[in-house]
Amino acid sequence: MVCSSQLLMTAVRMLLLSVSVAAGSSVPITRLSFQKGDVIVHGGQYFYHILKRVNLPPFHSFLALSDHELFTTTLVREAVDGKKRWRSRMLLVDSRHLSSREKDILVKKLKPKKKHKTIGDVGVALAWRLIKSNLKLYFHATRCNTNHYVDYVTYGTTFGRWWKPLYMPKHPKCPLHLVVTGDLQRVSIVAKLANLSKLARNTRDAFRQVLDEDDIEAFSPSFKRLEKYCERFETLMDEAIEFSVARPDSPSEADRLQVEFERLTREAQTEYLKRSKNDTEGEIKGAVDEIIKEVELAQGMEKLCMDKKGSMSSLSSLEDGDKTIVEAGNKSVISFQCRECLDSVGETDMGIACDMCDTWYHASCVELSKRAYQVLTTVRNTSWICDCKTA
């Protein structure tokens, strides 16, 4: 009788919650304003791609890590003991970059549980750690769901009950038995965890390692991506310096890029230490991205021209006699002969010359696009376009 009444009360609460969520209190995720620490839910956890505008249970939960970043979980298939099994993986969702389908999903902010105290910034820090760790954790079809993880990083524990079919108690193999308090230290470990299988123990130990990290400040993968950009750019710079030949009258392009890289690195490190969430991060990332594209473009053109050396070497260098004077209106224009096609390169043509021997080419003859031509003629040393150095 008691069980029946509890189930009935649970059903009534779920019905009231679903009605309140569906009755105008939900808005599309792109229109919802939230801040760090807010818990957000959307309905139809398993059917939202069909019923995305019907916000009914089961609900999928998110924890806001900033005003646009959300923590949640997803399912992935992974080989475990030679078999493909479902595993829970932590996921970062950016509300600024959603697909057209995801933008229509209705969401709602939940108020904190009155009987339980949140762990605040510690939970946000833990969520960033879990995302960074890329752990694939144990998943049980009927006992595990995203509410476990969101409650865990919000309150430091979970609240599953056996009479709640959509929020069952944790499975014995689940690492969320490790309770977290405000100082991000474990305060209790369920004894039965000692009897786990080797695989489950490894998962638990990996999860403990995440909890035991020294740095408890929030970790933003946005800055981690920025660091990777800088590392990639540094590698490109090393390669660019190898290709570049310093000119005696002015600094080489490699030197200019090196100075720019050092400036951006200092700014990136400063922003990383400040953990700022303003537009400066995006501006720095955009600047680094543009320079990376420039270096990659130049290197791609260099490789292309190097590949064409075979056809270039079959032609001898043109002498000064190959340069002709062409009348153009009231002024004289020097015209050069393209080494590839042997036609003249006029003032209005997209022509480019070797800095070493002054041999000229049509940009089209060496397969340079308009953008590539502009880069080469404004910022790049073009001595490598010809094979005169190896002749």
N, C-alpha and C positions, 0 to 999 in steps of 0.2 A: 504494500500500500504506500509506504514511504517512497519507494522507488518510483512508483507511478506518479505520485504528486510532484516529485522532483523533476521527472521528465516533462510533465505537463507545464510546470513553471518555466523550465528551460525553453520549451517550445513557444510559450507565450512571450518570453523576453526576446527570443529570436524574431518572432513575428513583429513585435513592436519596434525593434531595431530596424528591421528591413523596411517597415512602413515609413519610419522617420527618415531613413536614408533616401528612400525613393521619392518622398513627398517634398521635393523642392530644396532639400538641404544639401544635395549633392550638386557639384558643378563639374564641367570638364577640367581635366588636370591642368590645362594651360591657363585657366582663369582662376585657379585656386592660389591664394597667397598663403605661404607658410614660412616658418623659420626653423632654425636648428632646434631639434628636440621634439618637434610635433610628430604625432603618429597619424598616418593617413591610410585609409582603406578604400578599396574599390570592390564591387560585388562581382558575382559570377566568376569565381576564381578559375574554374575549369571551362567556362563557356563564354568568357567575355568577348571573344572574337565573333560570337554570334549574338549574344545578348548584352552588348557593351552599354546600351542605354537603359537596361533594366538592372538597377543596382540592388540585387538580392543576394543572400548567402549562397555559397560560402564566400567569405571575404578574404581578399589578399591584402596584406599589410605592408606598410613602408614606414621607415623612420627617416625624418628629414635631417640631413647632415649640414645643410646650409639652406639658403633661400631658393636653391634650384637643384640640389643634389639629394638623392634619396637612396637609402639602403633597403634592400630586400633580398630574397633568395630566388633561385631558379633551379630546375632539374637538369642534370646532364647524365649521359650514359658513359659509363667507365668500366673498363675490364677489371674485374675483381675475382681472383682465383680462377682465371680462365673463362669467366662468364661476364656478359654484359649486364651491369646492374645500374639502377638509378641511384644517383648521389645528389646531395644538396650542395649547391655552390652559391657563394655570396655574390651579389650583383649590385653594381652602381648604376642608377638611372638618373639621367640629366633631363630635367623637364624642359630645357631649352632646345633639345635635339631629339624630338620624337617623330615617329612615322605618322603619316596622316591617319592611320587607324588608331594609334595610341593616343593621339590628341583628343579623340572623341570619348575616351573612357571617363566615366563619371566617378569622382572621388569625394571623400568627406574626411574632415579632420575629427579625430576622436579626442575627448577630454581625458586627462590622466585618471587612472583608477584611484578613487578616493582612499581606499584602504591600504594602498601601497605607495611607497616613496620611490620616485625615479632616481637613477644614478647620474642623471644630467650629462655633463661633458665627458665623464668617464665612459659612459655608454657610447657616446659619439666617437670617442677615441678608439674604443674596442671595435666598433663597426668599421672604422677605417682600417684597423689592423686586419680584421677578417677579410676585407676586400683585398688588401695588399697580399695577404698570405696565399690567396687562391686555393684554399683548402677545399677538398671534396669530402663532405661529411656523410655519415651514415644516414640513410633514408628508409623509412618504413611506410608502406602505402597507406595504412590507416592511422598510424600514431604520429606521423610527422607532418608539419605544415609550416608555412612562413610565419604564422603567428607566434610559434615557439621562438624563432630567432629574433623577431622584432620586439617581443616582450623581454627577451633575454638582454638585448642591448639597451632597452628602455628602463627596466626594473632590476636587472641583474639576475633574474630567475624567470621561470615560467609558471603558468597557473592551470595546466590541463587537469580535467576531472573525467572520471570514467563515464559519467552520465552526460558528458558533452560530446556527441558524436563528431562535431566539427573542431573540437579542441581537446583531444585525448591526452592523457598523461604521457610524459616522455618515455621512450623506449629505453630499456636498460643499457643498450649499446650507444645511446645518444650522449655526446660529450657535454651537453648542456646541463648535466648533473653538477658540474662545477659551478658553484654559486659565486657571484661577483658582488662586492660591496663598493662603497664610494671610493676606496683607495685602490681599486683594481687588483685586489688580492683575493685568492680563494679562501673561503672561510669554512666550507664544508664539502666533503667528497663522499658520495654514497658508497657504502662498503662493498656492495655487489659489483662495483666496477673492477675490483681486483680479480674477478673471475671471468673477465672478458676474454674473447679470443685474441690471438696475436694481432690480427688485423685491426680489431676494435681498439686494442691497447695502443697500437701505433697512431691511430686517429686521435685517441684521447691525449697521448703525449704531445702530438703536434698541436693540438688545441691548447694544451697547457702552456706550451712554448709561446703561443700568441699572447696568452694572459700574462706571462712572466716578463715580457719585454720591458726594458727600463724606461723608455720614453713614453710617457702617458699623454703627451700632447696629441691633438688631432693631427692625423697624417692625411694630406690631400694628394691623391694620385694625379691631380692636375699638375702639381709641381713635379711629380715624378716623371710625367710625360715631358715636361719642359727640360728636365735634366737629361732625358734620353735624346731630345733634340740637340742639346748642346754637345753631348757625347758624339752623336752622329756627325755634327758639324765639325768637331775637332778632327775626326777621322778624315773627313773630306778635305779639311785644310791641309793635313799632312800630305795627302795625295796631290793637292793643288800646288803646293810648294815644290814638289818634285818636278812637276811639269813646267812650272813658271821659270823664266829666265829674267833675273833682275836687270833693269835698264840703268845705265850709269847716270842718266840725267834726272831720273825721278824714281820714287819707290815703286816697286812692282805691285801688281794687283794682289798678289799673295800677301804682301806686307799690309796693304790696306785692309784686306779681309781679316788678317790676324788681329789688327788693332780693333776692328769692329767686333770680332768674336770675344776678345778679352773684355771689352766694355759690356757686352750683353751678358757674359758669364757673371761679371760682378753684380749686375743688376738682378740676374736670376737668383744668385746666392742670397742677396739682400732680401728679395721678396720671399724666398723660401724660409729664411729665418724669421721673418715677420709674420708668416702664415697669413698674408693679406688676402682678401677676397674681392679686390677691386679690379678695375679694368686694366691696371698696369700689367697683370699677368698675361692677359690676352694680347696686349700691345707688344710685349716682349716676345711672346711665342710667335706672333705674326711676323715680327722683324726677323727673328731667327729663321723662321720658315722661308721667308723670301730670300735670305742669303743662301740657305741650303739649296733652294731651287736654282739660284744663279750659278752656284758652284757646280751642281749636278749638270746643268745645261752646258756650261763651259767644258766640263770633262767629257760629256757625251759628244760634243762637237769635236773635241780634240781627238777622241778615239775614232770618230768617223773620218777625220782628215788623215789620221795615221793609217787607217785602213786603205786610203786611196793613194798611199805613197807609191804603190806599184805602178799605177797609171801615170802618176806625176813624174816618176824617175825616167820614164821612157822618152820624155821631152827634154831638150836641153834648155838651159836658162836663156832668156831673151836678152839681147844686148841693148844698149841705149838707142841703137838705130831702129829698134822696133817701136820706139815711142814716136808718135806723130803729132803734129800740131793741127787741130781741127778748128775752123772758124765757126763761131756760134754767135751770130748777131754782130755786135760791135767789139766783142772781146775774143781773145784767143784762149782756147781750152786745151790743156794737155790731155791726150788720149793715150791709154796704154793698151797693149795687146794681152788678152787673157792667155795664160799658158796652157789652159785646157782646151778651149775651143778655137784659139787663135784669132777670134774676133776682137774688135776694139772695145775697151772699157771706157765709156764716156762719163761726163760729169753727172748725168742723170741716172746712170746705171748703179746697181748695188754692187760695187766692186770693193775688193779688199786686198791689201798688199802684205807681203812678208816683210817684217821689220828688219830682217837680216840682210836680204839681197834685193829688196824692192821689187820682187816679182809679183805681178798682179793676177787676180782671178775674178771672174764673175762669181758672186755669192751663190747663184744657182748652179754653177759648174761644180762647186764643191759641196753641193746639197745643203746649203745653209738657209734656214727659214728667215723671214723678216725679223723676227724677235731675236734669233741667234745672231744675225748680222748686226743689230743694234747693240747687243751686249759686247760683241767682239770689237766693234769700232769705238766704243765708249769706255769700257773698263778693263778689257782683257788684253794681255800681251799676245800678239798674233804671230810671233816668230816661229811657232811650231807648225804653222799651216803649210809650210814648204819643207822640202827635204834637203835644203841647202846645207844644213848642219851636218848631214850624214854623207853628203856628196864627196 
